[in-house]
Amino acid sequence: MSPQARDSAASPTPSTGSRQRLALPLGLMAAIWWQSSNVWPGAGRFALLLATWLPEWLPVDKVVHAAMYALLCGAWVFALRPWRQQWHLAAWAWTLTAAYGALDEVHQSFVPGRTADPLDALADAAGALIIALAVWLVGRRGR
C-alpha cells in the first residue's frame, strides 16, 4: 500500500452530511450560552420538581449541569464520529465538552445576577466523563 493510500485510509475525509452533524453540538452550545446569559426566575420551579426525585444529599443544580454536559458530550461523539477513530473519539468529545463547561463558567462571571462556580465546571466535566468512558469502553469491546 502506498503512503498516500495509507494516509487517506487512516483519516477519513468527511462528507457534507458529516459536516452537518456539527450542527447538533454547536446548537447545544449556543443554547447553553444563551441560557447562561440570562437569569431565569422560573428555574426554581424546575429545581423543586427535580428535587422530589433526587436524594437530599445530591445537589439539584449539579445534577442538571452533569446531565446537560453529558448530552453535549454525546452530541460531540455523534458529530466527530466520521472524523475520529473510536479510541480518540471519547478523548476529543470529553475535552471539547469540559473546556466549554469551563468557558461557560467564566462567561457567567460577567453576567449580572449570575456567578461562576468551579463546582459547576466540575459537574460539567463529570457528566461528560460518564459519556466519554462509555464510548471508550464500547470501543474497546469492539476491538
JOWOHU-V637313 format. One record per residue. N is the residue number from 1. PHI is phi in whole degrees, -180 to 180 (none if undefined). D_FIRST is the distance of its C-alpha to the first C-alpha in whole Angstrom. Layout:
# JOWOHU-V637313
N/PHI/D_FIRST  N/PHI/D_FIRST
This chain:
# JOWOHU-V637313
1/none/0  2/-71/4  3/-58/7  4/-67/8  5/-66/6  6/-64/6  7/-64/10  8/-71/11  9/-74/10  10/-75/12  11/-126/15  12/-64/16  13/-87/18  14/-71/22  15/-87/24  16/-61/27  17/-62/29  18/-67/27  19/-66/29  20/-66/32  21/-63/31  22/-65/32  23/-62/36  24/-66/37  25/-67/36  26/-67/38  27/-66/40  28/-64/41  29/-63/41  30/-64/44  31/-65/46  32/-64/46  33/-62/47  34/-63/50  35/-64/51  36/-78/51  37/-89/53  38/-125/56  39/-106/58  40/-104/59  41/-68/62  42/-82/61  43/-64/59  44/-63/61  45/-65/62  46/-64/58  47/-63/58  48/-64/61  49/-64/60  50/-66/57  51/-63/59  52/-69/61  53/-98/58  54/-104/57  55/-63/58  56/-61/61  57/-77/59  58/-99/56  59/-68/56  60/-60/55  61/-64/54  62/-71/51  63/-65/50  64/-64/50  65/-60/48  66/-61/45  67/-67/45  68/-65/44  69/-80/42  70/-66/40  71/-62/40  72/-63/38  73/-63/36  74/-62/35  75/-66/35  76/-66/32  77/-59/30  78/-60/30  79/-72/30  80/-87/27  81/-52/25  82/-67/23  83/-99/22  84/-108/22  85/-73/20  86/-54/23  87/-74/24  88/-87/24  89/-57/26  90/-63/29  91/-66/29  92/-64/29  93/-62/31  94/-65/34  95/-61/34  96/-62/34  97/-70/37  98/-64/39  99/-64/39  100/-68/40  101/-61/43  102/-66/44  103/-61/44  104/-66/46  105/-66/49  106/-62/49  107/-57/49  108/-63/52  109/-67/54  110/-99/55  111/-94/56  112/-59/60  113/88/61  114/-119/57  115/-132/56  116/-88/53  117/-129/53  118/-58/50  119/-69/51  120/-66/49  121/-64/46  122/-66/46  123/-65/46  124/-60/44  125/-66/41  126/-67/42  127/-62/42  128/-67/38  129/-64/38  130/-59/39  131/-69/36  132/-61/33  133/-65/34  134/-62/34  135/-64/31  136/-64/29  137/-65/31  138/-63/30  139/-63/26  140/-67/27  141/-66/28  142/-77/25  143/-81/23
